[in-house]
């Protein structure tokens, strides 16, 4: 038996003894291993476990620190070191350990939660807000978790502190927009947007229809209409008149082999929306793919590959707010692909589809009504309504998708929405490494 096999066998023997309560015998075996392998991380880790079992938290910390020093890539050692430092009330050492975890895994939610809570308790608002926002971007709204009656009381208390910390930060952002609006408009023009801003982020907020559930912002007073007719938009005929040019640019683009990315870019297990829709079957899957001209900002390299399409889109009155919207992209749905029912983020903007290549047996349902794309024709809908789409043909369905403001919004309201979204986007840009999934267009 080689030396490595002997060490593993001894570790298994010590672990069995530890689990059986024979801590002294287990410790003796491990100390013997440590004489031969003084830097062995797992030996230190097991000795740390035994020290904790015996109530020796300082001894546990010493061994966990040695394990982490020997194997800094194992974030579990640093996470457990942080937990022990908390129990020892050495909060700065705990914060340092959690930061080491996050240096290796920025999406480690347990470390983020503990870092957030300690920063809140120590009054470090900048660190607290940063960590709290990262938790929400990865896990979704804290309010959703708090509605679980099975949540242990200590976890509930921590999540409540995180929620209140973020609420305070958002109030600061909202105050900037309110100040901006108050300096430019009469109070009577701001009644609806003030209510909208007050409800931002409330996942219980709804539109005016049972099938309408905006994930982020429910703007009050907008007619709860799922489908909008092309005649409501003065620019519709212009877009439709150019459809063949746009289609031909898509065909040239496609023949050149551009990089159409999966629309749902997250990995399986992370592709879940705030309302709980699970897109795992399409995560990282080119069955639903996109080539973007604009993704909260114009992508000029992509625009150069289809210049006439880009020129037209830049001239249309899109729903724009720097850093947040619009999306403008070619959307390709492969044969046999279905997009499950889901909801968009807000009812302030409409999703517009221009049919380019439409085989038979393709359709889209918004609310209770199903419609079918036609080549050269627009479909416009409020995607805060439940919607789903499918391609049951044997060839690709291709549409150009862009966004327009809801026609019932007033100029002051659009101005305020743009100010808030842009202010929020500037702040969220610091979290670009863990940004959540984008829109929910079909």
Secondary structure, 3 states (H helix, E strand, C coil): CCHHHHHHHHHHHHHHHHHCCCHHHHHHHHHHHHHHCCCCHHHHHHHHHHHHHCCCHHHHHHHHHHHHHHCCCCHHHHHHHHHHHHHCCCHHHHHHHHHHHHHHCCCCHHHHHHHHHHHHHHCCHHHHHHHHHHHHHHHCCHHHHHCCCCCCHHHHHHHHHHHHHHHHHHHHHHHHHHHHHHCCCCHHHHHHHHHHHHCCCCCCCCCCCCCECCCCECCCCCCCCCEECHHHCCCHHHHHHCHHHHHHHHHHHHHCCCCCEECCCCCCCCCECCCCCECHHHCCCCCEEEEEEEECCECHHHHHHHHHHHHHHHHCCECCECCCECEEEEEEECCCEEEEEECCCECCEEEEEEEEECCCCEEEEECCEEECCCCCCEEEECCCECEEEEECCCCCEEEEEEEEECCCCCHHHHHHHHHHHHHHHHHHHHHHHHCCCCCCCC
